[in-house]
Amino acid sequence: MSSTVVHEQKLLTLKKENGIAEIHLHVNKTNSYNLDFYRELNAAIDDIRFDNDIKVAILMSDMPKFFSAGADINFLKAAEPRFKTQFCLFCNETLDKMARSPQIFIACLEGHTVGGGLEMALGCDLRFMGDEAGKIGLPEVSLGVLAGTGGTQRLARLIGYSRALDMNITGKTISPQEAKEIGLVNDVFPQAETREKVLEYARNIVNSATYAVSNIKLSIMNGKEMPLNVAIRYEGELQNLLFRSEDAKEGLSAFLEKRQANWKGL
């Protein structure tokens, strides 16, 4: 797990080291994307999903002022309606892979995060933002459309119906601090420390009981779409798997022996 693997693509770079994958976006100065970008992102996510050594993946931007401004407007304007519909479907299918993967996906937001950029971040499990990163929001209504790659659905499930409706129908953008207050981002860090703070968070996960972490993610993610009694049963089935794991045996022994656990992710 100590070796570094780098996959250079035209619009993003995938770097893997010590159990952490970093997806670096470098589409253009605003990271406004088209289908080619999402094809690269889809391939990077597939690569991560099949790598058992990777426990956490971080989406981050190499552009100084933007995480992403969303889809390229010129690209959308030139496309015919059926193509645009299929494009949105492909984007949603790509983002859903992050939710269905055992790895924890984190959005590291160090610049403006608007439109499809926010929808990309909403596809991640966690979002952290710099305190001077800029604005975050879904301004699609100003173009006469809606946020069609999960913006109306994932946002409502995250911050609630009324707040999501307000953000979508007004198209307003908010500050990092406001985003934290409503639960849109998990935490806000001093701007210059954002990336290192996110990497520190990721390293803590890698050094923890990662098999339990993966199952906790799946329990919460899948369970929220189930009736409570079904979700409780699903939770119990995952717990039964964990009770049989090597890490559970090690965790109980370490607790009783008052020592640090030696996690194996098994």
Backbone as JSON, one array per atom type, in Angstrom:
{
  "sequence": "MSSTVVHEQKLLTLKKENGIAEIHLHVNKTNSYNLDFYRELNAAIDDIRFDNDIKVAILMSDMPKFFSAGADINFLKAAEPRFKTQFCLFCNETLDKMARSPQIFIACLEGHTVGGGLEMALGCDLRFMGDEAGKIGLPEVSLGVLAGTGGTQRLARLIGYSRALDMNITGKTISPQEAKEIGLVNDVFPQAETREKVLEYARNIVNSATYAVSNIKLSIMNGKEMPLNVAIRYEGELQNLLFRSEDAKEGLSAFLEKRQANWKGL",
  "N": [[0.8, -1.22, 0.0], [2.17, 1.14, 0.17], [3.32, 2.11, -2.16], [3.21, 4.49, -4.88], [0.78, 5.13, -7.29], [0.04, 6.52, -10.38], [-2.34, 7.64, -12.61], [-2.5, 9.26, -15.48], [-4.81, 11.21, -17.14], [-6.53, 13.01, -19.76], [-8.27, 15.0, -18.75], [-8.42, 14.64, -16.06], [-6.54, 13.43, -13.22], [-5.64, 10.43, -11.68], [-4.47, 9.48, -8.63], [-2.96, 7.13, -6.53], [-2.2, 6.12, -3.31], [-1.02, 4.68, -0.31], [-3.53, 3.63, 0.52], [-5.31, 5.61, -0.17], [-7.1, 7.26, -2.69], [-6.71, 9.88, -4.97], [-8.57, 12.02, -6.93], [-7.82, 14.25, -9.25], [-9.05, 17.13, -10.65], [-8.69, 18.72, -13.74], [-9.85, 20.15, -15.95], [-10.37, 22.64, -17.24], [-10.04, 26.19, -16.6], [-12.27, 26.64, -14.98], [-13.17, 24.15, -14.52], [-15.38, 23.33, -16.03], [-17.35, 20.99, -17.57], [-17.69, 18.31, -20.06], [-19.05, 15.49, -21.9], [-16.76, 13.93, -22.33], [-15.2, 14.38, -20.05], [-16.8, 13.19, -18.04], [-16.71, 10.56, -18.87], [-14.04, 9.96, -18.32], [-14.08, 10.34, -15.55], [-15.88, 8.34, -14.79], [-14.39, 6.07, -15.51], [-12.24, 6.34, -13.73], [-13.53, 6.03, -11.26], [-14.43, 3.39, -11.52], [-11.94, 2.1, -11.56], [-11.07, 2.62, -8.93], [-13.07, 1.3, -7.44], [-12.54, -1.39, -7.9], [-10.17, -1.8, -6.65], [-8.87, -3.23, -3.97], [-7.14, -2.25, -2.08], [-7.63, 0.43, -1.79], [-9.24, 2.61, 0.35], [-10.36, 5.09, 0.77], [-11.51, 7.75, -1.26], [-10.76, 10.83, -2.79], [-12.13, 13.65, -4.26], [-10.78, 16.39, -5.91], [-9.73, 19.68, -6.93], [-7.42, 20.92, -9.33], [-7.44, 23.49, -10.12], [-7.15, 26.91, -9.18], [-9.34, 28.53, -8.29], [-11.77, 27.29, -8.6], [-13.75, 24.47, -7.76], [-15.65, 23.13, -9.37], [-17.54, 24.47, -12.07], [-19.63, 23.19, -13.17], [-21.51, 21.71, -15.92], [-20.34, 22.41, -19.23], [-21.64, 25.19, -20.75], [-21.72, 25.92, -23.47], [-21.31, 23.44, -24.66], [-23.68, 22.12, -23.85], [-25.62, 23.75, -25.09], [-25.18, 23.3, -27.77], [-25.9, 20.69, -28.11], [-28.42, 18.27, -28.99], [-31.79, 17.73, -27.62], [-32.31, 14.96, -26.88], [-29.73, 13.89, -26.67], [-28.72, 15.45, -24.55], [-30.37, 14.54, -22.49], [-29.54, 11.86, -22.25], [-26.92, 12.33, -21.56], [-27.19, 13.5, -18.99], [-28.28, 11.29, -17.69], [-26.13, 9.46, -17.84], [-24.24, 10.84, -16.3], [-25.53, 10.77, -13.78], [-25.59, 8.0, -13.34], [-22.87, 7.52, -13.12], [-22.19, 9.04, -10.82], [-23.75, 7.67, -8.97], [-22.35, 5.34, -8.69], [-20.35, 6.0, -6.89], [-21.77, 6.2, -4.51], [-22.56, 3.57, -4.2], [-20.28, 2.18, -3.81], [-17.82, 0.49, -1.73], [-15.79, 2.08, -0.73], [-15.09, 5.19, 0.97], [-16.11, 8.2, -0.31], [-14.94, 11.47, -0.75], [-15.51, 14.92, -1.12], [-13.35, 17.49, -1.72], [-13.48, 20.76, -1.35], [-12.2, 23.52, -2.59], [-12.67, 25.75, -4.02], [-15.05, 27.71, -5.97], [-18.17, 26.05, -6.13], [-20.52, 25.07, -8.01], [-23.7, 24.49, -9.65], [-23.48, 21.71, -11.76], [-21.08, 21.09, -10.58], [-21.56, 21.18, -7.82], [-23.43, 19.13, -7.79], [-21.78, 16.96, -8.4], [-20.25, 16.93, -6.07], [-22.29, 16.36, -4.26], [-22.73, 13.74, -4.9], [-20.74, 12.47, -3.55], [-19.8, 10.94, -0.39], [-19.09, 12.57, 1.73], [-18.44, 16.05, 2.35], [-16.08, 18.62, 2.41], [-15.02, 21.98, 2.96], [-13.13, 24.89, 2.07], [-12.71, 27.91, 3.96], [-12.57, 30.21, 2.49], [-13.37, 29.51, 0.0], [-15.27, 30.32, -1.82], [-18.39, 30.44, -3.55], [-21.29, 28.29, -3.23], [-23.79, 26.35, -4.75], [-26.88, 25.92, -6.66], [-27.54, 27.14, -9.55], [-29.17, 26.57, -11.78], [-31.82, 27.22, -12.43], [-31.74, 29.76, -13.44], [-31.1, 29.39, -16.03], [-33.32, 28.38, -17.07], [-33.8, 25.71, -16.6], [-33.64, 22.65, -14.61], [-31.6, 21.33, -11.9], [-30.2, 18.71, -13.11], [-28.62, 16.43, -12.62], [-28.96, 15.06, -10.24], [-29.31, 17.17, -8.49], [-31.8, 18.15, -7.49], [-32.73, 15.95, -6.13], [-30.68, 14.57, -4.54], [-29.88, 16.72, -2.99], [-32.21, 17.45, -1.56], [-32.54, 15.18, 0.03], [-30.38, 15.45, 1.62], [-30.37, 18.02, 2.95], [-33.0, 18.53, 3.48], [-36.47, 19.09, 2.47], [-37.59, 21.8, 2.28], [-35.39, 23.6, 2.41], [-33.88, 22.67, 0.27], [-35.66, 23.11, -1.83], [-35.85, 25.9, -1.76], [-33.18, 26.66, -2.41], [-33.0, 25.61, -5.0], [-35.13, 26.84, -6.48], [-34.62, 29.53, -6.29], [-32.05, 29.72, -7.12], [-29.94, 30.67, -5.7], [-26.62, 31.23, -4.44], [-24.48, 30.24, -1.77], [-22.38, 30.93, 1.11], [-19.39, 29.19, 2.33], [-19.61, 28.96, 5.14], [-22.37, 29.26, 5.57], [-23.2, 27.01, 4.19], [-22.23, 24.98, 5.82], [-23.79, 25.42, 8.1], [-26.35, 24.59, 7.29], [-25.94, 21.95, 6.81], [-24.99, 21.17, 4.36], [-22.28, 20.98, 3.76], [-19.83, 19.08, 5.53], [-17.83, 20.13, 7.16], [-15.92, 23.16, 7.62], [-12.81, 24.4, 6.77], [-9.8, 26.33, 7.56], [-8.71, 28.12, 4.73], [-6.1, 27.67, 3.55], [-5.4, 25.31, 4.74], [-7.11, 23.36, 3.96], [-6.89, 21.14, 2.1], [-4.93, 19.51, 3.32], [-6.18, 18.98, 5.76], [-8.34, 17.46, 4.89], [-6.98, 15.26, 3.81], [-5.82, 14.32, 6.16], [-8.12, 13.52, 7.53], [-8.88, 11.46, 5.81], [-6.68, 9.7, 6.1], [-7.03, 8.91, 8.73], [-9.31, 7.34, 8.5], [-8.34, 5.27, 6.86], [-6.58, 4.07, 8.63], [-8.25, 2.89, 10.42], [-10.94, 0.63, 11.43], [-11.59, -0.58, 8.65], [-13.24, -2.39, 7.3], [-15.53, -2.4, 8.84], [-16.19, 0.31, 8.55], [-16.88, 0.44, 5.8], [-19.19, -1.14, 5.77], [-20.82, 0.28, 7.52], [-21.24, 2.58, 5.98], [-22.7, 1.43, 3.81], [-24.92, 0.47, 5.2], [-26.18, 2.82, 6.16], [-26.53, 4.26, 3.74], [-28.05, 2.55, 2.02], [-30.1, 1.88, 3.78], [-31.58, 4.22, 4.25], [-33.39, 4.41, 2.22], [-35.23, 2.5, 2.72], [-38.17, 1.11, 4.38], [-38.43, 1.57, 7.95], [-38.53, -0.81, 9.56], [-37.6, -2.75, 7.79], [-35.09, -1.72, 7.21], [-33.84, -1.9, 9.71], [-33.63, -4.65, 9.93], [-31.91, -5.14, 7.8], [-29.64, -3.75, 8.72], [-29.04, -5.42, 10.88], [-28.25, -7.74, 9.53], [-25.89, -6.91, 8.31], [-24.44, -6.34, 10.6], [-24.19, -8.92, 11.61], [-22.44, -10.01, 9.74], [-20.18, -8.5, 10.37], [-19.68, -9.27, 13.04], [-18.57, -11.73, 12.6], [-16.14, -11.19, 11.54], [-12.53, -10.78, 11.17], [-11.57, -8.36, 12.1], [-13.46, -7.61, 14.03], [-13.08, -9.52, 16.01], [-10.47, -8.85, 16.69], [-10.84, -6.19, 17.53], [-12.46, -6.44, 19.85], [-10.76, -7.96, 21.48], [-8.54, -6.22, 21.69], [-9.71, -4.09, 23.07], [-10.36, -5.28, 25.57], [-7.81, -5.99, 26.38], [-6.65, -3.59, 26.65], [-5.15, -2.18, 24.62], [-3.86, -0.86, 21.47], [-5.73, -1.55, 18.59], [-4.97, -3.85, 15.96], [-5.78, -3.42, 12.97], [-7.03, -5.18, 10.11], [-8.75, -4.95, 8.04], [-10.46, -7.0, 7.44]],
  "CA": [[0.0, 0.0, 0.0], [3.01, 2.32, 0.29], [3.74, 2.61, -3.45], [2.34, 5.49, -5.49], [0.36, 4.83, -8.65], [-0.57, 7.7, -10.97], [-2.93, 7.45, -13.95], [-2.73, 10.57, -16.09], [-5.76, 11.31, -18.23], [-6.54, 14.35, -20.34], [-9.07, 15.96, -17.99], [-8.23, 14.39, -14.64], [-5.45, 12.53, -12.86], [-5.92, 9.55, -10.55], [-3.28, 9.14, -7.86], [-3.28, 6.18, -5.45], [-1.07, 5.94, -2.39], [-1.31, 4.4, 1.09], [-4.94, 3.38, 0.76], [-6.11, 6.78, -0.53], [-7.1, 7.66, -4.1], [-7.02, 11.29, -5.21], [-8.98, 12.34, -8.3], [-7.52, 15.66, -9.47], [-9.74, 17.66, -11.82], [-7.98, 19.8, -14.44], [-10.53, 20.24, -17.25], [-10.08, 23.99, -17.69], [-9.89, 27.05, -15.42], [-13.45, 26.54, -14.12], [-13.57, 22.74, -14.52], [-16.67, 23.14, -16.68], [-17.07, 19.71, -18.2], [-18.56, 17.72, -21.08], [-19.14, 14.04, -21.8], [-15.42, 13.35, -22.25], [-14.78, 14.39, -18.65], [-17.53, 12.18, -17.25], [-16.18, 9.25, -19.24], [-12.81, 9.78, -17.55], [-14.46, 10.19, -14.14], [-16.47, 7.01, -14.67], [-13.3, 5.09, -15.55], [-11.48, 6.47, -12.49], [-14.32, 5.43, -10.18], [-14.35, 1.94, -11.7], [-10.59, 1.7, -11.13], [-11.06, 2.66, -7.47], [-13.99, 0.29, -6.9], [-11.96, -2.73, -8.02], [-8.88, -1.82, -5.95], [-9.14, -3.55, -2.57], [-6.25, -1.5, -1.2], [-8.12, 1.8, -1.63], [-10.31, 2.72, 1.35], [-10.95, 6.43, 0.69], [-11.23, 8.47, -2.51], [-10.99, 12.27, -2.63], [-12.23, 14.48, -5.45], [-10.22, 17.71, -5.65], [-9.46, 20.44, -8.15], [-6.1, 21.55, -9.51], [-7.67, 24.88, -10.5], [-7.07, 27.67, -7.93], [-10.55, 29.24, -7.86], [-12.98, 26.5, -8.83], [-13.86, 23.01, -7.74], [-16.24, 22.97, -10.7], [-18.69, 25.31, -12.41], [-20.65, 22.35, -13.77], [-21.42, 21.38, -17.34], [-20.0, 23.48, -20.16], [-22.88, 25.7, -21.33], [-21.61, 25.82, -24.93], [-21.51, 22.03, -24.97], [-25.1, 21.82, -23.71], [-26.41, 24.49, -26.06], [-24.98, 22.72, -29.09], [-26.41, 19.31, -28.16], [-29.87, 18.16, -29.15], [-32.39, 17.34, -26.35], [-32.15, 13.55, -26.51], [-28.34, 13.71, -26.22], [-28.61, 16.05, -23.22], [-31.03, 13.64, -21.55], [-28.66, 10.71, -22.04], [-25.75, 12.84, -20.84], [-27.56, 13.6, -17.57], [-28.43, 9.92, -17.18], [-24.79, 8.89, -17.66], [-23.65, 11.52, -15.14], [-26.16, 10.24, -12.57], [-25.13, 6.63, -13.15], [-21.49, 7.61, -12.66], [-22.21, 9.5, -9.43], [-24.34, 6.63, -8.13], [-21.31, 4.35, -8.41], [-19.64, 6.4, -5.67], [-22.63, 5.86, -3.38], [-22.69, 2.12, -4.09], [-18.95, 1.6, -3.6], [-17.46, 0.34, -0.32], [-14.89, 3.15, -0.31], [-15.66, 6.48, 1.35], [-15.78, 9.26, -1.28], [-14.94, 12.8, -0.12], [-15.29, 16.08, -1.98], [-12.51, 18.54, -1.12], [-13.95, 21.94, -2.08], [-11.3, 24.65, -2.33], [-13.07, 26.85, -4.89], [-16.48, 27.77, -6.27], [-18.77, 24.73, -6.36], [-21.86, 25.46, -8.44], [-24.33, 23.7, -10.7], [-23.03, 20.33, -11.81], [-19.98, 20.9, -9.64], [-22.17, 20.8, -6.55], [-24.03, 17.8, -7.95], [-20.68, 16.02, -8.27], [-19.94, 16.86, -4.64], [-23.4, 15.69, -3.6], [-22.57, 12.31, -5.14], [-19.77, 11.95, -2.59], [-20.34, 10.65, 0.93], [-18.77, 13.68, 2.64], [-17.98, 17.27, 1.69], [-15.36, 19.57, 3.25], [-14.84, 23.19, 2.16], [-12.29, 25.94, 2.61], [-13.52, 29.05, 4.43], [-12.54, 31.25, 1.46], [-13.47, 28.78, -1.26], [-16.18, 30.97, -2.75], [-19.82, 30.17, -3.43], [-21.77, 26.94, -3.49], [-25.22, 26.42, -5.01], [-27.44, 25.34, -7.89], [-28.19, 28.25, -10.27], [-29.71, 26.11, -13.06], [-33.1, 27.85, -12.75], [-31.46, 30.98, -14.21], [-31.0, 28.96, -17.44], [-34.61, 27.84, -17.46], [-33.81, 24.25, -16.42], [-33.4, 22.24, -13.22], [-30.33, 20.64, -11.65], [-30.63, 17.41, -13.59], [-27.76, 15.29, -12.29], [-29.14, 14.75, -8.81], [-29.39, 18.36, -7.66], [-33.06, 18.27, -6.77], [-32.99, 14.76, -5.32], [-29.67, 14.35, -3.5], [-29.86, 17.87, -2.08], [-33.37, 17.35, -0.66], [-32.28, 14.12, 1.0], [-29.29, 15.87, 2.5], [-30.66, 19.2, 3.78], [-34.43, 18.66, 3.7], [-37.29, 19.56, 1.36], [-37.78, 23.25, 2.19], [-34.12, 24.25, 2.09], [-33.5, 22.28, -1.1], [-36.56, 23.81, -2.74], [-35.43, 27.3, -1.75], [-31.94, 26.81, -3.16], [-33.23, 25.29, -6.4], [-36.03, 27.75, -7.2], [-34.04, 30.87, -6.32], [-30.73, 29.64, -7.74], [-28.96, 31.43, -4.92], [-25.4, 30.57, -3.97], [-24.24, 30.58, -0.37], [-20.99, 30.87, 1.56], [-19.04, 27.94, 3.0], [-20.14, 28.95, 6.5], [-23.81, 28.99, 5.46], [-23.33, 25.62, 3.76], [-22.03, 24.14, 7.01], [-24.93, 25.6, 9.0], [-27.51, 23.82, 6.84], [-25.57, 20.56, 6.63], [-24.58, 20.88, 2.98], [-20.91, 20.49, 3.91], [-19.62, 18.53, 6.87], [-17.0, 21.04, 7.95], [-15.21, 24.22, 6.9], [-11.46, 24.53, 7.29], [-9.04, 27.47, 7.04], [-8.51, 27.86, 3.3], [-4.78, 27.12, 3.23], [-5.24, 24.0, 5.38], [-8.23, 22.49, 3.58], [-6.48, 19.86, 1.49], [-4.23, 18.69, 4.31], [-7.18, 18.53, 6.73], [-9.1, 16.38, 4.26], [-6.1, 14.11, 3.74], [-5.71, 13.82, 7.52], [-9.37, 12.79, 7.78], [-8.81, 10.22, 5.03], [-5.7, 8.81, 6.7], [-7.63, 8.34, 9.95], [-10.2, 6.25, 8.08], [-7.5, 4.16, 6.38], [-5.96, 3.42, 9.79], [-9.31, 2.42, 11.33], [-11.55, -0.65, 11.08], [-12.16, -0.2, 7.35], [-14.34, -3.29, 6.93], [-16.7, -1.85, 9.54], [-16.51, 1.6, 7.92], [-17.58, 0.18, 4.53], [-20.53, -1.65, 6.06], [-21.57, 1.41, 8.08], [-21.67, 3.38, 4.84], [-23.76, 0.74, 3.08], [-26.1, 0.4, 6.05], [-26.84, 4.13, 6.16], [-26.89, 4.66, 2.39], [-29.16, 1.73, 1.55], [-31.19, 1.88, 4.75], [-32.43, 5.42, 4.21], [-34.41, 4.23, 1.18], [-36.08, 1.38, 3.13], [-38.98, 1.29, 5.59], [-37.58, 1.41, 9.13], [-38.42, -2.2, 10.02], [-36.75, -3.46, 6.83], [-33.74, -1.18, 7.37], [-33.29, -2.47, 10.95], [-33.26, -6.03, 9.62], [-30.71, -5.03, 6.95], [-28.57, -3.38, 9.64], [-28.69, -6.61, 11.63], [-27.53, -8.67, 8.67], [-24.53, -6.39, 8.18], [-23.78, -6.54, 11.9], [-23.85, -10.33, 11.7], [-21.21, -10.18, 8.97], [-19.07, -7.89, 11.11], [-19.39, -10.11, 14.21], [-17.77, -12.88, 12.15], [-14.91, -10.7, 10.9], [-11.28, -10.77, 11.92], [-11.44, -7.07, 12.78], [-14.31, -7.59, 15.23], [-12.37, -10.31, 17.03], [-9.32, -8.05, 17.11], [-11.31, -5.01, 18.26], [-12.9, -6.84, 21.19], [-9.57, -8.36, 22.23], [-7.75, -5.03, 21.99], [-10.4, -3.33, 24.11], [-10.2, -5.97, 26.85], [-6.39, -6.02, 26.72], [-6.24, -2.19, 26.78], [-4.09, -1.9, 23.65], [-4.32, -0.42, 20.16], [-6.11, -2.65, 17.7], [-4.21, -4.04, 14.71], [-6.85, -3.66, 11.99], [-6.62, -5.8, 8.86], [-9.75, -4.72, 7.0], [-11.05, -8.31, 7.1]],
  "C": [[0.84, 1.27, 0.0], [3.42, 2.91, -1.07], [2.72, 3.59, -4.01], [2.06, 5.1, -6.93], [-0.36, 6.05, -9.2], [-1.07, 7.35, -12.37], [-3.27, 8.83, -14.5], [-3.75, 10.44, -17.22], [-5.8, 12.77, -18.69], [-7.18, 15.38, -19.42], [-9.02, 15.75, -16.48], [-7.05, 13.46, -14.44], [-5.85, 11.73, -11.64], [-4.6, 9.15, -9.9], [-3.69, 8.23, -6.7], [-2.04, 5.93, -4.6], [-1.59, 5.69, -0.99], [-2.81, 4.31, 1.39], [-5.87, 4.51, 0.37], [-5.97, 7.04, -2.03], [-7.46, 9.14, -4.18], [-7.39, 11.46, -6.68], [-8.83, 13.84, -8.47], [-8.17, 16.14, -10.76], [-8.92, 18.8, -12.43], [-8.55, 19.92, -15.86], [-10.17, 21.54, -17.94], [-10.11, 24.88, -16.46], [-11.09, 27.02, -14.49], [-13.91, 25.09, -13.95], [-15.01, 22.56, -15.01], [-16.5, 22.0, -17.68], [-18.06, 19.36, -19.32], [-18.55, 16.21, -20.91], [-17.77, 13.39, -21.66], [-14.93, 13.31, -20.8], [-15.49, 13.29, -17.86], [-17.13, 10.76, -17.63], [-14.9, 8.96, -18.46], [-13.12, 9.57, -16.07], [-15.04, 8.81, -13.89], [-15.39, 5.94, -14.63], [-12.47, 5.14, -14.27], [-12.22, 5.83, -11.32], [-14.31, 3.91, -10.29], [-13.0, 1.4, -11.24], [-10.54, 1.62, -9.61], [-11.9, 1.53, -6.88], [-13.37, -1.1, -6.9], [-10.6, -2.86, -7.32], [-9.13, -2.02, -4.46], [-8.26, -2.77, -1.59], [-6.76, -0.09, -0.93], [-9.32, 1.81, -0.7], [-11.04, 4.05, 1.28], [-10.57, 7.03, -0.65], [-11.62, 9.94, -2.31], [-11.06, 12.93, -3.99], [-11.73, 15.87, -5.11], [-9.88, 18.38, -6.97], [-8.03, 20.96, -8.16], [-6.22, 23.0, -9.94], [-7.78, 25.74, -9.22], [-8.38, 28.27, -7.42], [-11.83, 28.43, -7.97], [-12.77, 25.04, -8.48], [-14.46, 22.61, -9.08], [-17.42, 23.9, -10.86], [-19.79, 24.51, -13.1], [-20.45, 22.12, -15.25], [-21.12, 22.62, -18.18], [-21.27, 23.93, -20.89], [-22.85, 25.63, -22.86], [-21.84, 24.39, -25.41], [-22.99, 21.66, -24.9], [-25.94, 22.5, -24.78], [-26.33, 23.85, -27.45], [-25.6, 21.33, -29.24], [-27.93, 19.3, -28.32], [-30.47, 17.53, -27.88], [-32.18, 15.89, -25.95], [-30.72, 13.29, -26.01], [-28.17, 14.27, -24.81], [-29.24, 15.16, -22.16], [-30.15, 12.44, -21.23], [-27.39, 11.11, -21.29], [-26.05, 12.92, -19.35], [-27.71, 12.22, -16.94], [-27.07, 9.3, -16.91], [-24.09, 9.52, -16.46], [-24.21, 10.94, -13.84], [-25.71, 8.81, -12.29], [-23.7, 6.6, -12.63], [-21.43, 8.01, -11.19], [-22.77, 8.43, -8.5], [-23.34, 5.54, -7.81], [-20.55, 4.69, -7.13], [-20.45, 6.0, -4.44], [-22.67, 4.36, -3.13], [-21.35, 1.43, -3.82], [-18.63, 1.47, -2.12], [-16.51, 1.43, 0.19], [-15.68, 4.39, 0.11], [-15.17, 7.52, 0.34], [-15.97, 10.62, -0.63], [-14.72, 13.86, -1.19], [-14.52, 17.14, -1.21], [-12.75, 19.81, -1.93], [-13.12, 23.16, -1.7], [-11.61, 25.85, -3.22], [-14.56, 26.81, -5.12], [-17.01, 26.4, -6.67], [-20.23, 24.96, -6.71], [-22.38, 24.54, -9.53], [-23.9, 22.24, -10.62], [-21.83, 20.05, -10.93], [-20.49, 20.51, -8.27], [-22.8, 19.42, -6.66], [-22.97, 16.7, -7.87], [-20.32, 15.83, -6.8], [-21.03, 16.15, -3.86], [-23.36, 14.18, -3.82], [-21.58, 11.66, -4.2], [-20.45, 11.71, -1.24], [-20.18, 11.82, 1.88], [-18.25, 14.85, 1.82], [-17.3, 18.17, 2.73], [-14.97, 20.76, 2.38], [-13.89, 24.16, 2.85], [-13.12, 27.17, 2.95], [-13.5, 30.23, 3.45], [-12.68, 30.64, 0.07], [-14.37, 29.45, -2.28], [-17.61, 30.54, -2.49], [-20.15, 28.73, -3.78], [-23.28, 27.01, -3.7], [-25.59, 25.83, -6.35], [-28.21, 26.42, -8.65], [-28.88, 27.86, -11.57], [-31.02, 26.8, -13.44], [-32.9, 29.12, -13.58], [-31.27, 30.68, -15.7], [-32.31, 28.37, -17.93], [-34.71, 26.33, -17.36], [-33.66, 23.94, -14.93], [-32.04, 21.56, -13.12], [-30.54, 19.16, -11.9], [-29.68, 16.25, -13.4], [-27.75, 15.09, -10.78], [-29.35, 15.95, -7.92], [-30.68, 18.53, -6.9], [-33.26, 17.11, -5.8], [-31.97, 14.55, -4.21], [-29.66, 15.51, -2.5], [-31.02, 17.8, -1.09], [-33.17, 16.28, 0.4], [-31.22, 14.52, 2.0], [-29.71, 16.99, 3.46], [-32.15, 19.41, 4.02], [-35.15, 19.35, 2.55], [-37.28, 21.08, 1.22], [-36.5, 23.97, 1.8], [-33.69, 23.93, 0.66], [-34.37, 22.99, -2.12], [-36.14, 25.27, -2.87], [-34.18, 27.51, -2.6], [-32.15, 26.58, -4.65], [-34.09, 26.32, -7.13], [-35.52, 29.19, -7.22], [-32.71, 30.88, -7.06], [-29.65, 30.35, -6.96], [-27.74, 30.57, -4.57], [-25.09, 31.08, -2.57], [-22.76, 30.41, -0.04], [-20.68, 29.51, 2.18], [-19.62, 27.85, 4.41], [-21.63, 28.65, 6.51], [-24.04, 27.53, 5.07], [-23.14, 24.66, 4.94], [-23.24, 24.22, 7.94], [-26.14, 24.76, 8.59], [-27.19, 22.36, 6.56], [-25.19, 20.17, 5.21], [-23.14, 20.41, 2.92], [-20.71, 20.05, 5.34], [-18.8, 19.45, 7.76], [-16.35, 22.05, 7.02], [-13.87, 24.42, 7.57], [-10.83, 25.84, 6.83], [-8.55, 27.15, 5.63], [-7.19, 27.16, 3.0], [-4.57, 25.71, 3.78], [-6.23, 22.96, 4.88], [-7.78, 21.13, 3.07], [-5.8, 18.96, 2.51], [-5.2, 18.17, 5.37], [-7.99, 17.37, 6.17], [-8.25, 15.12, 4.17], [-5.9, 13.49, 5.13], [-6.94, 13.0, 7.89], [-9.33, 11.44, 7.07], [-7.83, 9.22, 5.65], [-6.25, 8.17, 7.97], [-8.58, 7.2, 9.62], [-9.38, 5.04, 7.67], [-6.91, 3.38, 7.54], [-6.98, 2.88, 10.79], [-9.82, 1.05, 10.88], [-12.31, -0.48, 9.76], [-13.28, -1.13, 6.89], [-15.63, -2.83, 7.6], [-17.15, -0.54, 8.9], [-17.31, 1.38, 6.64], [-19.01, -0.28, 4.78], [-21.41, -0.6, 6.73], [-22.09, 2.29, 6.96], [-22.83, 2.72, 4.11], [-25.04, 0.66, 3.89], [-26.88, 1.7, 6.03], [-27.37, 4.47, 4.77], [-28.09, 3.86, 1.87], [-30.37, 1.81, 2.48], [-32.11, 3.07, 4.67], [-33.52, 5.33, 3.15], [-35.4, 3.13, 1.55], [-37.04, 1.81, 4.23], [-38.15, 0.94, 6.82], [-37.43, -0.04, 9.55], [-37.55, -3.04, 9.1], [-35.29, -3.02, 7.0], [-33.07, -1.74, 8.63], [-32.84, -3.91, 10.71], [-31.98, -6.05, 8.76], [-29.49, -4.69, 7.8], [-28.09, -4.61, 10.42], [-27.9, -7.62, 10.81], [-26.08, -8.22, 8.47], [-23.75, -6.56, 9.48], [-23.36, -8.0, 12.07], [-22.58, -10.64, 10.92], [-20.01, -9.65, 9.75], [-18.7, -8.72, 12.34], [-18.49, -11.28, 13.85], [-16.41, -12.47, 11.59], [-13.7, -10.78, 11.81], [-11.13, -9.46, 12.71], [-12.29, -7.0, 14.04], [-13.65, -8.37, 16.36], [-11.19, -9.51, 17.6], [-9.76, -6.85, 17.94], [-11.74, -5.34, 19.67], [-11.7, -7.23, 22.07], [-8.74, -7.15, 22.63], [-8.39, -4.2, 23.09], [-10.18, -3.97, 25.48], [-8.75, -5.97, 27.33], [-5.79, -4.62, 26.84], [-5.03, -1.86, 25.91], [-4.71, -1.39, 22.35], [-4.65, -1.63, 19.28], [-5.24, -2.67, 16.44], [-5.21, -4.43, 13.62], [-6.29, -4.24, 10.71], [-7.6, -5.54, 7.74], [-10.42, -6.0, 6.54], [-12.04, -8.74, 8.17]]
}
